[in-house]
C-alpha cells in the first residue's frame, strides 16, 4: 500500500507548506532558490516541519544530483567517495546531511575545504540549534534558518490535500480537530496518524485516532535546546510575576520527565537573582524545595515544586544584589584592586567594634568610597534600607 507521506511530498516551492518567514515569495532564500544560487544551508527546528522536503525541492529546482546521509551513521569515507566523483565535474551536487548535530568535529573539518571550494552544496538539518553544535568555521561558511512548528492553518491545508488523495475516506469533525491539535505542529506525525487510521477503517473516527495515539505529542526534554528553552521560559515567567505561565512551563518540564535537581537549581537561582532581599524568605523556601523535592521524588514532588514556583512568581522582585555583585566583579576584573585598610586587617589593634557603639560607628572599610549597591526600595529590601539609614543617622 502506498505511503500517504510519500504521496504528499512536493517538488516545487509553490506547493511547499509553511515556513513563510524563510521562503515567502519576498524572502531572500526564495529568490536565491529561484535564481539557482544556493549557498551552504543548515535548517534546524522540530521534526515534521519540512527541512528534508525543502532540501529536496532545492535539488530539484537546480536540477542536480542529490545525496542524503544521516550523521548518526555517516562515515568520512562515504563523503570522500562523493567528493572524488565530482572533483572535475561541471555539475555541483547537493549533499543533504540529516541529524547534523551528530557530526563530530573531525567530520565537520572534512566538510570545511569542500564548503570553501564550493564544488558541492552542503545542506544540513537538525532538531537542535546549530549555533551550539556546529563549529564557528562551519557556520561562517553557511546560512542558518530556523524552521517553526506548522501553524493550524498549515496543518489544515496539508490535511485537506491528504483527504483528497485518499478519496473515499470520511472523517468526523472531532477526529479532524484531534489530528490538528495532537500533532503539535508536526506535519509528518499528523499525516502518519491519518494514514494508519485510514488503513484501519476508511471511516476515520476520533476513537481510532486515540487508540493509535493516546495523548498529544510532547516535546519531552531529549532536545537540549528545548530543555533549556522551557527552563528559561519558566524563569522569565517567574520574573514577570505571571503565575499561570510559570505553572504551565513547570508542568511541561515535569511532564517531560525533567530532572528535579535541574528544576530546583533554577528556582533557587531565581529566588536570589530576581527576588533577593525584596523577600528574603523566597531563598529559604527555594532551598527547602530543593532538599525536600529531591528526597520525595515524583509524582508528589510536583506539589512542592508548584508551591515554590507560585511563591516566587507572587513575590516582590528586586535584582539589586545581583546588579551590585556584577558591578563589583567587573571593577575587579578591570584592575580596580584596592588595599585593605590596616585597621580591618586580621589582628588589627585599631579596629572599632560596632557592637560597642550601639551597632554602628564611622569607620573606613574601603581605601576609597565607591557604590556598587543601590536599593530598589521594594518589599523587605525597603525595610532593610530604612534600618541601615536609621542606625547610621542615630550614631553619627
LUMKOLGU-561439 format. One line per field, with one value per residue (C-alpha): residue number from 0; residue in three letters; x, y, z. Coordinates in Angstrom, 1 decimal. Each point is the difference from the previous one (the first is absolute). Layout:
// residues N
seq	(NUM,...)
type	(ALA,...)
x	(X,...)
y	(Y,...)
z	(Z,...)
This chain:
// residues 396
seq	(0,1,2,3,4,5,6,7,8,9,10,11,12,13,14,15,16,17,18,19,20,21,22,23,24,25,26,27,28,29,30,31,32,33,34,35,36,37,38,39,40,41,42,43,44,45,46,47,48,49,50,51,52,53,54,55,56,57,58,59,60,61,62,63,64,65,66,67,68,69,70,71,72,73,74,75,76,77,78,79,80,81,82,83,84,85,86,87,88,89,90,91,92,93,94,95,96,97,98,99,100,101,102,103,104,105,106,107,108,109,110,111,112,113,114,115,116,117,118,119,120,121,122,123,124,125,126,127,128,129,130,131,132,133,134,135,136,137,138,139,140,141,142,143,144,145,146,147,148,149,150,151,152,153,154,155,156,157,158,159,160,161,162,163,164,165,166,167,168,169,170,171,172,173,174,175,176,177,178,179,180,181,182,183,184,185,186,187,188,189,190,191,192,193,194,195,196,197,198,199,200,201,202,203,204,205,206,207,208,209,210,211,212,213,214,215,216,217,218,219,220,221,222,223,224,225,226,227,228,229,230,231,232,233,234,235,236,237,238,239,240,241,242,243,244,245,246,247,248,249,250,251,252,253,254,255,256,257,258,259,260,261,262,263,264,265,266,267,268,269,270,271,272,273,274,275,276,277,278,279,280,281,282,283,284,285,286,287,288,289,290,291,292,293,294,295,296,297,298,299,300,301,302,303,304,305,306,307,308,309,310,311,312,313,314,315,316,317,318,319,320,321,322,323,324,325,326,327,328,329,330,331,332,333,334,335,336,337,338,339,340,341,342,343,344,345,346,347,348,349,350,351,352,353,354,355,356,357,358,359,360,361,362,363,364,365,366,367,368,369,370,371,372,373,374,375,376,377,378,379,380,381,382,383,384,385,386,387,388,389,390,391,392,393,394,395)
type	(UNK,UNK,UNK,UNK,UNK,UNK,UNK,UNK,UNK,UNK,UNK,UNK,UNK,UNK,UNK,UNK,UNK,UNK,UNK,UNK,UNK,UNK,UNK,UNK,UNK,UNK,UNK,UNK,UNK,UNK,UNK,UNK,UNK,UNK,UNK,UNK,UNK,UNK,UNK,UNK,UNK,UNK,UNK,UNK,UNK,UNK,UNK,UNK,UNK,UNK,UNK,UNK,UNK,UNK,UNK,UNK,UNK,UNK,UNK,UNK,UNK,UNK,UNK,UNK,UNK,UNK,UNK,UNK,UNK,UNK,UNK,UNK,UNK,UNK,UNK,UNK,UNK,UNK,UNK,UNK,UNK,UNK,UNK,UNK,UNK,UNK,UNK,UNK,UNK,UNK,UNK,UNK,UNK,UNK,UNK,UNK,UNK,UNK,UNK,UNK,UNK,UNK,UNK,UNK,UNK,UNK,UNK,UNK,UNK,UNK,UNK,UNK,UNK,UNK,UNK,UNK,UNK,UNK,UNK,UNK,UNK,UNK,UNK,UNK,UNK,UNK,UNK,UNK,UNK,UNK,UNK,UNK,UNK,UNK,UNK,UNK,UNK,UNK,UNK,UNK,UNK,UNK,UNK,UNK,UNK,UNK,UNK,UNK,UNK,UNK,UNK,UNK,UNK,UNK,UNK,UNK,UNK,UNK,UNK,UNK,UNK,UNK,UNK,UNK,UNK,UNK,UNK,UNK,UNK,UNK,UNK,UNK,UNK,UNK,UNK,UNK,UNK,UNK,UNK,UNK,UNK,UNK,UNK,UNK,UNK,UNK,UNK,UNK,UNK,UNK,UNK,UNK,UNK,UNK,UNK,UNK,UNK,UNK,UNK,UNK,UNK,UNK,UNK,UNK,UNK,UNK,UNK,UNK,UNK,UNK,UNK,UNK,UNK,UNK,UNK,UNK,UNK,UNK,UNK,UNK,UNK,UNK,UNK,UNK,UNK,UNK,UNK,UNK,UNK,UNK,UNK,UNK,UNK,UNK,UNK,UNK,UNK,UNK,UNK,UNK,UNK,UNK,UNK,UNK,UNK,UNK,UNK,UNK,UNK,UNK,UNK,UNK,UNK,UNK,UNK,UNK,UNK,UNK,UNK,UNK,UNK,UNK,UNK,UNK,UNK,UNK,UNK,UNK,UNK,UNK,UNK,UNK,UNK,UNK,UNK,UNK,UNK,UNK,UNK,UNK,UNK,UNK,UNK,UNK,UNK,UNK,UNK,UNK,UNK,UNK,UNK,UNK,UNK,UNK,UNK,UNK,UNK,UNK,UNK,UNK,UNK,UNK,UNK,UNK,UNK,UNK,UNK,UNK,UNK,UNK,UNK,UNK,UNK,UNK,UNK,UNK,UNK,UNK,UNK,UNK,UNK,UNK,UNK,UNK,UNK,UNK,UNK,UNK,UNK,UNK,UNK,UNK,UNK,UNK,UNK,UNK,UNK,UNK,UNK,UNK,UNK,UNK,UNK,UNK,UNK,UNK,UNK,UNK,UNK,UNK,UNK,UNK,UNK,UNK,UNK,UNK,UNK,UNK,UNK,UNK,UNK,UNK,UNK,UNK,UNK,UNK,UNK,UNK,UNK,UNK,UNK,UNK,UNK,UNK,UNK,UNK,UNK,UNK,UNK,UNK,UNK,UNK,UNK,UNK,UNK,UNK,UNK,UNK,UNK,UNK,UNK,UNK,UNK,UNK,UNK,UNK)
x	(0.0,1.3,1.3,-2.1,3.0,1.8,-3.1,0.0,3.6,0.3,2.7,-0.7,0.2,-3.5,-1.4,2.2,-2.1,1.2,3.2,-1.1,2.5,2.8,-1.3,-2.8,-0.1,1.7,2.7,3.7,0.2,-3.0,1.6,3.4,-1.8,-1.8,3.3,1.7,2.6,0.1,2.3,0.9,-3.0,-0.9,-3.6,-1.0,-3.3,-2.4,-0.8,-2.5,0.5,1.2,3.8,0.7,-2.8,1.4,3.5,-1.4,-2.0,3.3,1.8,-2.9,-0.1,3.7,-0.2,2.9,0.9,-1.3,1.8,-1.6,1.9,-0.7,2.7,-0.7,1.3,2.1,3.6,2.6,0.9,-3.6,0.4,3.4,-1.4,-2.6,2.7,2.3,-2.8,-0.6,3.5,0.3,-3.7,-1.9,-3.1,-0.1,-1.9,-2.0,0.9,-2.7,1.0,-2.7,0.5,2.9,0.5,1.4,3.0,3.3,2.6,2.1,-2.9,-0.7,3.6,-0.2,-2.9,1.9,2.2,-3.0,-2.1,2.8,0.5,-3.7,0.2,-2.8,-3.0,-0.5,-3.4,-0.4,-3.0,-0.3,-2.5,2.5,1.4,3.1,1.4,0.8,1.0,1.8,3.5,0.5,1.8,-3.0,-2.5,2.1,-0.2,-3.8,-3.4,-2.1,-3.8,-2.4,-3.1,-3.0,-2.8,-2.8,-2.9,-3.5,-0.7,3.1,-1.2,-3.6,1.4,2.0,-2.8,-2.4,2.5,0.4,-3.7,-0.4,2.7,-1.8,-3.2,-2.4,0.9,-2.5,1.0,-1.9,0.5,1.3,2.5,1.2,0.5,1.9,2.3,0.7,0.4,1.9,2.7,1.6,0.9,1.6,-1.4,1.7,-1.5,-3.5,0.1,1.5,-2.9,-2.6,1.6,-0.1,-3.4,-1.3,1.6,-2.0,-3.3,-0.8,-2.5,2.4,-1.2,1.5,-0.1,2.3,2.4,0.1,0.6,3.0,1.2,-1.2,1.3,1.2,3.6,2.4,3.3,1.4,3.5,2.2,0.9,2.6,-1.5,-3.5,1.4,1.5,-2.8,-2.7,2.1,0.7,-3.7,-0.8,2.5,-1.0,-3.6,1.0,1.9,-3.1,-2.3,-2.2,-1.1,-2.0,2.8,2.5,-2.2,-0.4,3.7,0.7,-2.7,1.7,3.3,-1.6,-2.0,3.1,1.8,2.4,2.4,-1.1,3.5,0.0,-3.3,0.8,3.4,-1.7,-2.6,2.7,1.9,-3.2,-0.8,3.3,0.5,-3.6,-1.5,3.0,-0.6,-3.3,-1.2,3.0,-2.3,-0.2,3.5,-0.7,-3.1,1.9,2.8,-2.6,-1.6,3.3,0.5,-3.5,-0.9,3.1,-0.6,-3.7,0.3,-2.7,-3.0,-0.5,2.9,-2.1,-2.0,3.0,1.4,-3.3,-0.2,3.4,-0.5,-3.3,1.7,2.9,-2.3,-2.1,2.9,1.2,3.0,3.3,3.3,2.0,2.4,0.5,0.9,2.2,2.2,0.3,1.2,2.5,1.4,0.2,2.0,2.5,0.3,0.8,2.9,-1.5,1.7,0.0,2.2,-1.7,0.1,2.3,-2.6,-2.2,2.8,0.3,1.3,-0.3,0.1,-1.7,-3.2,-3.2,-2.5,-3.4,-1.9,1.9,-1.6,-3.6,0.3,1.7,3.0,1.7,2.9,1.7,-0.4,1.3,3.0,-2.3,-3.7,-1.9,-3.6,-0.9,-3.3,-3.1,-3.2,-3.2,-2.1,-2.2,-1.6,2.2,3.0,-1.6,-0.2,3.7,1.0,-2.0,1.7,3.5,-0.8,-1.6,2.9,2.6,-1.9,-0.5,3.7,1.7)
y	(0.0,3.4,2.2,3.2,2.1,-0.9,0.9,3.5,0.7,3.0,1.0,3.7,3.0,1.0,-3.2,0.2,0.6,2.2,1.8,3.2,1.9,-1.7,-0.7,2.4,1.4,3.2,-1.7,-0.1,-3.8,-0.4,2.3,-1.8,-3.4,1.5,1.4,-3.4,1.7,-2.3,0.6,-2.6,-0.2,-1.4,-0.4,-0.6,-0.5,-2.6,-3.2,0.1,3.7,-0.6,0.1,-3.0,0.9,3.4,-1.4,-2.4,2.8,2.0,-2.9,-0.4,3.7,0.2,-3.3,-1.6,-3.4,-0.4,-2.1,-0.5,-1.1,-0.3,1.2,-2.8,-2.6,2.3,-1.1,2.4,-2.4,0.2,3.8,-0.3,-2.4,2.7,2.7,-2.0,-0.7,3.7,1.2,1.1,0.0,3.1,-1.1,1.1,-2.7,0.6,-2.0,-0.1,-1.0,-0.7,0.1,2.3,0.7,-3.6,0.9,-0.3,2.8,-2.2,-0.4,3.7,0.7,-2.3,2.1,3.3,-0.2,-1.2,2.9,2.4,-1.1,-0.1,-3.0,-1.7,1.6,-1.1,0.2,-1.3,-0.6,-0.3,0.1,1.8,3.5,-0.1,3.1,-2.4,-3.1,1.3,1.5,3.7,-0.9,-2.0,2.8,2.7,-1.8,-0.5,1.4,-1.2,-0.1,-1.0,-2.0,0.8,-2.5,0.0,2.2,-1.4,1.6,-1.8,-3.3,0.5,0.6,-3.2,-1.9,1.1,-1.1,-3.3,-0.7,0.8,-2.5,-2.7,0.7,-2.4,1.0,1.5,1.8,1.6,3.6,-1.3,-2.2,2.9,2.1,-2.7,-0.5,3.8,0.5,-3.2,0.3,3.1,1.6,-3.3,-0.5,-3.4,-1.3,1.3,-1.7,-3.2,-0.2,0.7,-2.6,-2.9,1.0,-0.2,-3.5,-1.1,1.4,2.4,1.6,1.8,0.7,1.6,-3.3,-1.6,3.0,-0.2,-3.7,0.6,3.1,0.1,3.5,3.1,0.0,1.5,1.7,-1.9,1.1,-2.0,3.1,2.1,3.1,-0.8,-0.9,3.4,1.9,-1.4,0.9,3.4,0.6,-1.1,2.3,3.0,-0.7,0.1,3.2,1.5,-1.1,-2.1,-2.8,-2.0,0.2,-1.1,-3.0,-0.9,-0.2,-1.8,-2.5,-0.4,-0.7,-2.5,-1.7,-0.4,-1.8,2.8,-0.7,1.5,1.4,1.9,1.7,0.8,1.5,2.5,0.7,0.7,2.3,1.9,0.4,1.9,1.6,1.3,0.3,0.5,2.0,1.2,-3.3,-1.8,-2.9,-0.9,-1.4,-2.0,-1.5,-0.8,-1.7,-2.0,-1.0,-1.1,-2.3,-1.3,-0.5,-2.1,-2.2,-0.6,-0.3,-0.1,0.0,1.7,2.4,1.8,1.5,1.3,1.4,1.7,1.6,1.5,1.1,1.8,1.6,1.3,1.3,1.8,1.6,3.6,0.1,1.7,-0.7,2.5,-2.5,-1.7,3.3,1.0,-3.1,0.1,3.6,-0.8,-2.9,2.1,2.6,-2.6,-1.6,3.5,0.2,2.2,-1.8,2.0,-0.5,-1.3,2.8,-1.1,0.4,-2.8,-2.5,-3.2,0.7,3.8,2.0,3.2,-1.7,1.5,-2.8,1.3,-1.8,2.2,3.0,-1.0,-2.0,2.5,2.4,2.1,-2.0,-0.5,-3.5,0.9,1.9,2.4,0.5,-1.9,-1.0,-3.4,-0.6,2.2,-1.1,-0.1,0.6,-3.0,-2.3,-0.9,1.6,3.3,-0.9,-1.0,3.3,1.9,-1.8,0.7,3.7,0.2,-1.5,2.0,3.3,-0.9,-0.7,2.5)
z	(0.0,-0.9,2.8,0.3,1.1,-3.3,-2.0,1.7,-0.7,-2.2,-2.6,-0.3,2.3,-0.9,1.5,3.1,3.1,2.9,0.9,-1.8,2.3,-1.9,-3.5,-0.5,-3.5,1.2,2.1,-1.1,0.2,-2.3,-2.5,0.2,-0.7,-2.9,-1.4,0.7,2.1,3.0,2.9,2.7,2.3,3.3,1.0,3.7,1.7,1.3,-1.9,-2.8,-0.9,-3.6,0.3,-2.2,-2.4,-0.7,-0.5,-2.7,-1.6,-0.3,-1.6,-2.4,-0.8,-0.9,-1.8,1.8,1.5,3.6,2.6,3.4,3.1,3.7,2.4,2.4,-2.6,-2.2,-0.7,-1.3,-2.8,-1.3,-0.4,-1.6,-2.6,-1.0,0.1,-2.3,-2.5,-0.6,0.3,-3.6,-0.9,-1.1,1.9,3.7,1.9,3.2,3.1,2.7,3.5,2.5,3.8,-0.8,3.8,0.2,-2.2,1.8,-0.2,-2.2,-2.4,0.0,-0.8,-3.0,-1.3,0.3,-3.1,-2.1,1.2,-0.6,-3.6,-0.5,-2.4,2.0,1.7,3.6,1.7,3.5,2.2,3.7,2.8,2.1,-0.3,-2.2,1.8,2.8,-2.0,-3.1,0.1,-0.7,-3.3,-1.3,1.0,-1.6,-3.4,0.1,0.8,2.8,0.0,2.8,-1.1,2.2,0.9,-2.5,0.8,0.2,-3.4,-1.5,1.4,-1.2,-3.5,0.1,1.5,-2.8,-2.6,1.7,0.2,-3.7,-0.8,2.1,-1.9,1.7,3.6,2.3,3.2,2.9,1.1,3.4,-1.8,-2.1,3.1,1.8,-3.0,0.0,3.7,1.0,-2.7,1.6,-3.3,-1.3,-3.5,-0.4,3.2,-1.0,-3.5,1.5,2.5,-2.8,-2.3,2.5,1.3,-3.6,-0.3,3.0,-1.3,-2.8,2.4,2.2,3.5,3.0,1.8,-2.6,0.2,3.8,-0.1,-2.2,1.8,3.6,0.8,-1.8,-1.2,2.6,-0.4,3.0,1.0,-2.3,-2.0,1.8,-1.5,1.2,3.4,0.5,-1.8,2.3,3.1,-1.4,-0.6,3.5,1.6,-2.2,1.0,3.7,-0.6,-1.7,2.9,-2.4,2.3,-2.6,-2.6,2.7,0.8,-3.7,-0.7,3.3,-1.1,-3.4,1.8,2.4,-2.8,-2.0,2.8,0.8,2.8,3.3,0.7,-3.3,0.9,3.6,-0.8,-2.2,2.6,2.6,-2.5,-0.8,3.7,0.4,-3.3,-0.7,3.5,2.3,3.2,-1.3,1.6,1.7,0.9,-3.7,0.1,3.2,-1.7,-3.2,1.9,2.0,-3.2,-1.4,2.9,0.5,-3.6,-0.6,3.0,-0.8,-3.8,-2.6,-0.1,3.3,-0.5,-2.6,2.9,1.7,-3.2,-0.8,3.5,-0.4,-3.5,0.9,3.0,-2.1,-2.8,2.7,1.8,-0.4,-2.3,0.4,-1.7,2.0,1.5,-3.4,-1.6,2.9,-0.1,-3.8,0.3,2.7,-2.0,-3.1,1.9,1.3,-3.5,-1.3,2.5,2.7,2.8,3.3,3.0,3.2,2.7,2.8,2.7,-1.4,-0.8,2.1,3.5,-0.5,3.3,-1.2,-1.2,1.5,1.0,-1.2,2.8,2.5,-1.6,-0.2,-3.2,-2.3,0.1,-2.6,-1.4,-3.4,-1.5,-3.5,-1.1,-1.9,0.0,-2.7,-0.5,-1.5,1.7,-0.7,1.7,-2.0,3.1,-0.8,2.6,3.0,-1.8,0.8,3.7,0.0,-1.6,2.5,2.9,-1.5,-0.4,3.5,1.9,-1.8,0.7,3.7,0.7,-2.3)
